[in-house]
Amino acid sequence: MVLAPPDPPADPSPEGTSPVRRTARTLLLAPLIALLALIGFAAAPAQAATWSSSDQWGTWSNGGYTLYNNIWGSGAGAQTIWANSSSDWGVWANHPNTGGIKSYPNAKKVVGKKISAISTLTSTYNVTVPSSGAYNTSYDIWDTNYDYEIMLWVNKTGPVGPLGTAQGDVSLGGHTWSVYKGSNGANEVFSFIRTSNSASGSVDIKPIVNWIKNTKGWFGDVTIGDVQFGYEITSSAGGLDFRTNSFGVSAS
């Protein structure tokens, strides 16, 4: 089932747009989100964390990465992000059981190289995610102009699905994916949905972007900008915990 928000989103999400577009569209949500966050913070489980935030756009930089609370969707509830480092962080979210993506809390690393200039681009992940709710755990990879979005879903739960039409299955980067291609009107979206859920592993991203560029010709020698990793949450009613036990991106 494909779930598309009422308006095109704008940052890391299959139905996303650029962070600038999303911010403009959601400024009116800020007062409500702030109130809900204050309520939710009291309910959130305590974390002995170096940093935490319940702000809609709360950010923190650490070790070359930026963590982002990123509550952008319509009808969102409360959410608190916490971190001890860029590789040890998590989220408590209490979003209602309604359709439409509510948030994409994530950690990102900026690569800033053309595909042809990238020798290696790999990542590792290890997560603990809830068995209920509706969400996906995913990488969201953007070119520097935010014209192209590559999503790599490593696991998913509940009634969630990618944007676009099915393009068949392919084995790349150490995983087998079901591929979807679409557009939200602002950018092209290429979604790779792992054919079985995974809570930990590594992804070789370079063969994936090469396949899109060289085999399919869906874009040219674009500059890879953000490599984001996080949780695209549609619903987490009652409050659910998402934990990143380890995560890292290596590029050369």
Sequence and secondary structure as in RCSB ss.txt:
>XXXX:A:sequence
MVLAPPDPPADPSPEGTSPVRRTARTLLLAPLIALLALIGFAAAPAQAATWSSSDQWGTWSNGGYTLYNNIWGSG
AGAQTIWANSSSDWGVWANHPNTGGIKSYPNAKKVVGKKISAISTLTSTYNVTVPSSGAYNTSYDIWDTNYDYEI
MLWVNKTGPVGPLGTAQGDVSLGGHTWSVYKGSNGANEVFSFIRTSNSASGSVDIKPIVNWIKNTKGWFGDVTIG
DVQFGYEITSSAGGLDFRTNSFGVSAS
>XXXX:A:secstr
     SS   SSSTT   HHHHHHHHGGGHHHHHHHHHHHHHHS     SEEE STT EEEETTEEEE  B STT
  EEEEEEEETTEEEEEEE  S SS  B  EEEEEEEEEGGG S EEEEEEEE  SSSEEEEEEEEEETTS EEE
EEEEEEESS   SSEEEEEEEETTEEEEEEEEE SSSEEEEEEESS  SEEEEEHHHHHHIIIIII SS S EEE
EEEEEEEEEE TT EEEEEEEEEEEE 
